[in-house]
């Protein structure tokens, strides 16, 4: 039995029942939601470790819902949908989904992918469970003292937050945050693909594995000024990647130093 809770967001009751039975059989706690309002209420009201999200939710749009979830929480999202459209798949991942499964699916694959995402994902910050208040019993906020300033942005790894160059929030997946943190903690160091795979908690890398390259490409789209000509995360041919910019570790409450 695990202490992890999965929120199944599905308007097809047969599919929802199937996922619930399988996941509970694997030891997960399962909650269900069928609409945008139910999902957002569940994200705010209680600890959710992962969400399976259907794109087609009747009157609600699953892609827009993913965007709303990501504004409020870094909880991992696995899209489970009947739409196998490449554009929907790409948009879903860009909006913050951690994985994407199309129907019809094999339940064992769903379980395996959920476990894989949960293994890679850092714990959802407890402060995300709800605004502080005794009625919700929300635990104390996580320590946000560890912050990094780089290229006009500020990252707070313990909160899985990234402030972009305009001061707004940049929506990253849990995998994006994990990879970015690895680079921020090791600026201007050349990291091999094998090192990166190990540092983000993945499997051993092989020359045929494109996982790291795909994750870097996705992160570049979100933090580079021009993703087609990356200046922050540079490729070191035949080896791996390096974060080429300066990184400033900020003291609690401190503002980043302004460039001359």
C-alpha positions, 0 to 999 in steps of 0.5 A: 500500500502506498500513501500516494493519491491519484486524481482521475479526471475522466468523464467516461464513467467506465474508463474512470471505474477501470482506472480506479480499480486498477490503481487501487489494486496497485495500492494507490488512493484514488479520487475522481473528478469529471469537471473543471470545477471538481478538479480545481477544488481537489487541487486546492483542498487536498494533497494530490500526488498525480493527476490523470487528465482526459483532454475531452471533458464534455463542456470543459477543455482538458488542455486549458484545464492543464494550463490552469492546474499548472498555474496553481500547482506543480503536481505531475499530470499524465494525459489519458485521452482518445485524441492521438493528434500530434498537435494536441500531444505537443500542446499538452506537453508544452502546457505542463503535462509530464506524459501522454497516453492515448486510448485504447490503452493497456492498463499495465502501461498506464500504471507503469507510466504513472509509477515512472512519473512519480519516481522522477517527480519531486514531492509536491510542495505542501504549500500548494495544497491550499491557502493556509488556514486551520479549516484545511489543515494545511501543513507549514509552507516549504522553505523557499530560501534556496533561490537562483538568479540567471539571465533575468529569471529567478528560480526557487527549486523548493517551490518549483517556481520560475519567475520569467524576465517579465516577472511572471510565472513560467509554467514548467513540468516537474521534469523541467524543474528537475533538469533546470535545477541540475544545471543551476547547481552546476553552472558552466560545467559540461555535463554528459548525457549519462551524468544528467540522466543520473542526476535527474533520477532516470535510467542509465543513458544509451546512445539510442536514448533521446530522453535527455535531448528531448527534455533539454529541447523542451526546457530551451523552449521555455527559458531561452530568448531564441530557442532556435539559437540557444545561448543558455543551455549549450550543446557540447558536441559528442558529450552533452550540455552546459549551462553557459550563463552566470548563476547567482545564489540569492540569500533569503529576501535578497534581490538579484544584482543588477548588471552594469 
